[in-house]
Amino acid sequence: MGLKDRENFMKNYLNPAMKEGLVVMLYPDNPKHPQQKYLLTVKGLSIYNSLEKNRL
């Protein structure tokens, strides 16, 4: 994907996806949680599945 660093990834990909409601944090009250993960929402999963379907 040509990513240079975490800041670039957060600014250009993760934060916009979160604002659109495509992904959510596993620990939203603690963004720097050592085991923080990001989960697809129903909306995000729907888009992912439609992209995968078109790819096949």
N, CA, C and O atoms as a GROMACS GRO file, in nm:
protein
  224
    1MET      N    1   0.082  -0.120   0.000
    1MET     CA    2   0.000   0.000   0.000
    1MET      C    3   0.086   0.125   0.000
    1MET      O    4   0.033   0.235  -0.013
    2GLY      N    5   0.212   0.113   0.014
    2GLY     CA    6   0.300   0.229   0.011
    2GLY      C    7   0.295   0.314   0.137
    2GLY      O    8   0.321   0.434   0.130
    3LEU      N    9   0.262   0.255   0.251
    3LEU     CA   10   0.253   0.330   0.375
    3LEU      C   11   0.392   0.360   0.428
    3LEU      O   12   0.481   0.275   0.423
    4LYS      N   13   0.409   0.480   0.479
    4LYS     CA   14   0.540   0.522   0.530
    4LYS      C   15   0.550   0.507   0.681
    4LYS      O   16   0.654   0.467   0.733
    5ASP      N   17   0.442   0.539   0.752
    5ASP     CA   18   0.446   0.533   0.897
    5ASP      C   19   0.305   0.530   0.954
    5ASP      O   20   0.207   0.545   0.880
    6ARG      N   21   0.295   0.512   1.084
    6ARG     CA   22   0.166   0.502   1.152
    6ARG      C   23   0.085   0.632   1.136
    6ARG      O   24  -0.036   0.627   1.114
    7GLU      N   25   0.152   0.746   1.148
    7GLU     CA   26   0.082   0.874   1.137
    7GLU      C   27   0.012   0.887   1.001
    7GLU      O   28  -0.102   0.930   0.994
    8ASN      N   29   0.082   0.850   0.895
    8ASN     CA   30   0.026   0.854   0.761
    8ASN      C   31  -0.095   0.761   0.750
    8ASN      O   32  -0.198   0.798   0.695
    9PHE      N   33  -0.082   0.640   0.804
    9PHE     CA   34  -0.191   0.543   0.801
    9PHE      C   35  -0.313   0.595   0.876
    9PHE      O   36  -0.426   0.586   0.827
   10MET      N   37  -0.290   0.649   0.995
   10MET     CA   38  -0.401   0.701   1.076
   10MET      C   39  -0.472   0.816   1.006
   10MET      O   40  -0.595   0.820   1.000
   11LYS      N   41  -0.394   0.909   0.954
   11LYS     CA   42  -0.448   1.030   0.892
   11LYS      C   43  -0.525   0.999   0.762
   11LYS      O   44  -0.633   1.052   0.740
   12ASN      N   45  -0.468   0.913   0.680
   12ASN     CA   46  -0.525   0.891   0.547
   12ASN      C   47  -0.621   0.774   0.535
   12ASN      O   48  -0.702   0.769   0.442
   13TYR      N   49  -0.615   0.680   0.628
   13TYR     CA   50  -0.698   0.560   0.614
   13TYR      C   51  -0.787   0.533   0.736
   13TYR      O   52  -0.909   0.525   0.723
   14LEU      N   53  -0.726   0.518   0.852
   14LEU     CA   54  -0.802   0.473   0.968
   14LEU      C   55  -0.902   0.578   1.018
   14LEU      O   56  -1.019   0.546   1.037
   15ASN      N   57  -0.858   0.701   1.038
   15ASN     CA   58  -0.949   0.804   1.087
   15ASN      C   59  -1.066   0.830   0.991
   15ASN      O   60  -1.179   0.841   1.038
   16PRO      N   61  -1.044   0.841   0.860
   16PRO     CA   62  -1.158   0.857   0.769
   16PRO      C   63  -1.254   0.737   0.774
   16PRO      O   64  -1.375   0.756   0.768
   17ALA      N   65  -1.202   0.616   0.786
   17ALA     CA   66  -1.287   0.497   0.794
   17ALA      C   67  -1.369   0.499   0.923
   17ALA      O   68  -1.485   0.458   0.923
   18MET      N   69  -1.310   0.547   1.031
   18MET     CA   70  -1.383   0.556   1.157
   18MET      C   71  -1.492   0.664   1.148
   18MET      O   72  -1.603   0.644   1.199
   19LYS      N   73  -1.461   0.776   1.084
   19LYS     CA   74  -1.561   0.883   1.070
   19LYS      C   75  -1.679   0.839   0.984
   19LYS      O   76  -1.792   0.883   1.007
   20GLU      N   77  -1.653   0.754   0.886
   20GLU     CA   78  -1.759   0.703   0.798
   20GLU      C   79  -1.837   0.588   0.863
   20GLU      O   80  -1.937   0.542   0.807
   21GLY      N   81  -1.792   0.542   0.979
   21GLY     CA   82  -1.862   0.434   1.048
   21GLY      C   83  -1.831   0.297   0.991
   21GLY      O   84  -1.912   0.206   1.002
   22LEU      N   85  -1.714   0.282   0.929
   22LEU     CA   86  -1.677   0.153   0.870
   22LEU      C   87  -1.600   0.065   0.969
   22LEU      O   88  -1.606  -0.057   0.960
   23VAL      N   89  -1.528   0.127   1.062
   23VAL     CA   90  -1.455   0.053   1.165
   23VAL      C   91  -1.474   0.121   1.300
   23VAL      O   92  -1.501   0.241   1.309
   24VAL      N   93  -1.461   0.041   1.405
   24VAL     CA   94  -1.470   0.091   1.542
   24VAL      C   95  -1.354   0.034   1.623
   24VAL      O   96  -1.298  -0.070   1.587
   25MET      N   97  -1.318   0.101   1.730
   25MET     CA   98  -1.214   0.054   1.820
   25MET      C   99  -1.270  -0.051   1.915
   25MET      O  100  -1.385  -0.042   1.958
   26LEU      N  101  -1.188  -0.151   1.947
   26LEU     CA  102  -1.228  -0.252   2.044
   26LEU      C  103  -1.236  -0.191   2.184
   26LEU      O  104  -1.323  -0.227   2.262
   27TYR      N  105  -1.145  -0.098   2.215
   27TYR     CA  106  -1.144  -0.029   2.344
   27TYR      C  107  -1.160   0.121   2.318
   27TYR      O  108  -1.061   0.195   2.324
   28PRO      N  109  -1.280   0.168   2.290
   28PRO     CA  110  -1.299   0.309   2.253
   28PRO      C  111  -1.268   0.408   2.366
   28PRO      O  112  -1.233   0.523   2.339
   29ASP      N  113  -1.280   0.364   2.490
   29ASP     CA  114  -1.252   0.454   2.603
   29ASP      C  115  -1.103   0.468   2.632
   29ASP      O  116  -1.062   0.556   2.708
   30ASN      N  117  -1.022   0.383   2.570
   30ASN     CA  118  -0.878   0.383   2.594
   30ASN      C  119  -0.806   0.364   2.460
   30ASN      O  120  -0.761   0.253   2.431
   31PRO      N  121  -0.793   0.469   2.378
   31PRO     CA  122  -0.734   0.455   2.245
   31PRO      C  123  -0.591   0.404   2.242
   31PRO      O  124  -0.546   0.351   2.141
   32LYS      N  125  -0.518   0.418   2.353
   32LYS     CA  126  -0.379   0.370   2.356
   32LYS      C  127  -0.366   0.238   2.431
   32LYS      O  128  -0.258   0.203   2.479
   33HIS      N  129  -0.475   0.167   2.440
   33HIS     CA  130  -0.475   0.036   2.505
   33HIS      C  131  -0.373  -0.054   2.436
   33HIS      O  132  -0.369  -0.056   2.313
   34PRO      N  133  -0.290  -0.127   2.511
   34PRO     CA  134  -0.185  -0.208   2.449
   34PRO      C  135  -0.238  -0.317   2.355
   34PRO      O  136  -0.164  -0.364   2.268
   35GLN      N  137  -0.363  -0.356   2.372
   35GLN     CA  138  -0.420  -0.459   2.286
   35GLN      C  139  -0.530  -0.402   2.196
   35GLN      O  140  -0.621  -0.475   2.156
   36GLN      N  141  -0.520  -0.273   2.164
   36GLN     CA  142  -0.621  -0.207   2.081
   36GLN      C  143  -0.630  -0.275   1.945
   36GLN      O  144  -0.529  -0.305   1.882
   37LYS      N  145  -0.753  -0.298   1.903
   37LYS     CA  146  -0.780  -0.355   1.772
   37LYS      C  147  -0.895  -0.277   1.711
   37LYS      O  148  -0.968  -0.205   1.780
   38TYR      N  149  -0.911  -0.292   1.581
   38TYR     CA  150  -1.017  -0.223   1.510
   38TYR      C  151  -1.104  -0.328   1.442
   38TYR      O  152  -1.055  -0.423   1.381
   39LEU      N  153  -1.236  -0.309   1.454
   39LEU     CA  154  -1.331  -0.406   1.403
   39LEU      C  155  -1.416  -0.343   1.294
   39LEU      O  156  -1.451  -0.225   1.302
   40LEU      N  157  -1.450  -0.422   1.192
   40LEU     CA  158  -1.542  -0.374   1.090
   40LEU      C  159  -1.682  -0.367   1.148
   40LEU      O  160  -1.723  -0.455   1.224
   41THR      N  161  -1.755  -0.263   1.114
   41THR     CA  162  -1.895  -0.252   1.152
   41THR      C  163  -1.978  -0.328   1.048
   41THR      O  164  -1.923  -0.380   0.952
   42VAL      N  165  -2.106  -0.335   1.068
   42VAL     CA  166  -2.195  -0.399   0.970
   42VAL      C  167  -2.180  -0.328   0.836
   42VAL      O  168  -2.175  -0.392   0.731
   43LYS      N  169  -2.174  -0.196   0.839
   43LYS     CA  170  -2.158  -0.118   0.716
   43LYS      C  171  -2.024  -0.150   0.649
   43LYS      O  172  -2.020  -0.169   0.527
   44GLY      N  173  -1.918  -0.156   0.725
   44GLY     CA  174  -1.786  -0.188   0.672
   44GLY      C  175  -1.779  -0.329   0.616
   44GLY      O  176  -1.719  -0.352   0.512
   45LEU      N  177  -1.841  -0.424   0.686
   45LEU     CA  178  -1.842  -0.562   0.641
   45LEU      C  179  -1.922  -0.576   0.512
   45LEU      O  180  -1.885  -0.654   0.423
   46SER      N  181  -2.029  -0.502   0.501
   46SER     CA  182  -2.110  -0.505   0.379
   46SER      C  183  -2.028  -0.456   0.259
   46SER      O  184  -2.032  -0.518   0.152
   47ILE      N  185  -1.956  -0.348   0.276
   47ILE     CA  186  -1.873  -0.294   0.168
   47ILE      C  187  -1.761  -0.393   0.135
   47ILE      O  188  -1.733  -0.419   0.017
   48TYR      N  189  -1.698  -0.448   0.236
   48TYR     CA  190  -1.591  -0.546   0.215
   48TYR      C  191  -1.643  -0.666   0.135
   48TYR      O  192  -1.580  -0.709   0.038
   49ASN      N  193  -1.759  -0.720   0.175
   49ASN     CA  194  -1.816  -0.836   0.106
   49ASN      C  195  -1.851  -0.803  -0.040
   49ASN      O  196  -1.831  -0.886  -0.128
   50SER      N  197  -1.904  -0.684  -0.065
   50SER     CA  198  -1.938  -0.648  -0.203
   50SER      C  199  -1.811  -0.633  -0.287
   50SER      O  200  -1.812  -0.668  -0.405
   51LEU      N  201  -1.703  -0.582  -0.230
   51LEU     CA  202  -1.577  -0.572  -0.303
   51LEU      C  203  -1.519  -0.710  -0.333
   51LEU      O  204  -1.468  -0.734  -0.442
   52GLU      N  205  -1.527  -0.799  -0.236
   52GLU     CA  206  -1.478  -0.935  -0.256
   52GLU      C  207  -1.560  -1.008  -0.363
   52GLU      O  208  -1.506  -1.081  -0.445
   53LYS      N  209  -1.691  -0.987  -0.361
   53LYS     CA  210  -1.780  -1.051  -0.458
   53LYS      C  211  -1.746  -1.004  -0.600
   53LYS      O  212  -1.745  -1.084  -0.693
   54ASN      N  213  -1.718  -0.875  -0.616
   54ASN     CA  214  -1.684  -0.821  -0.748
   54ASN      C  215  -1.547  -0.865  -0.794
   54ASN      O  216  -1.519  -0.872  -0.914
   55ARG      N  217  -1.461  -0.896  -0.698
   55ARG     CA  218  -1.324  -0.937  -0.730
   55ARG      C  219  -1.318  -1.078  -0.788
   55ARG      O  220  -1.230  -1.109  -0.868
   56LEU      N  221  -1.412  -1.162  -0.747
   56LEU     CA  222  -1.413  -1.302  -0.793
   56LEU      C  223  -1.468  -1.312  -0.929
   56LEU      O  224  -1.477  -1.421  -0.984
   0.00000   0.00000   0.00000
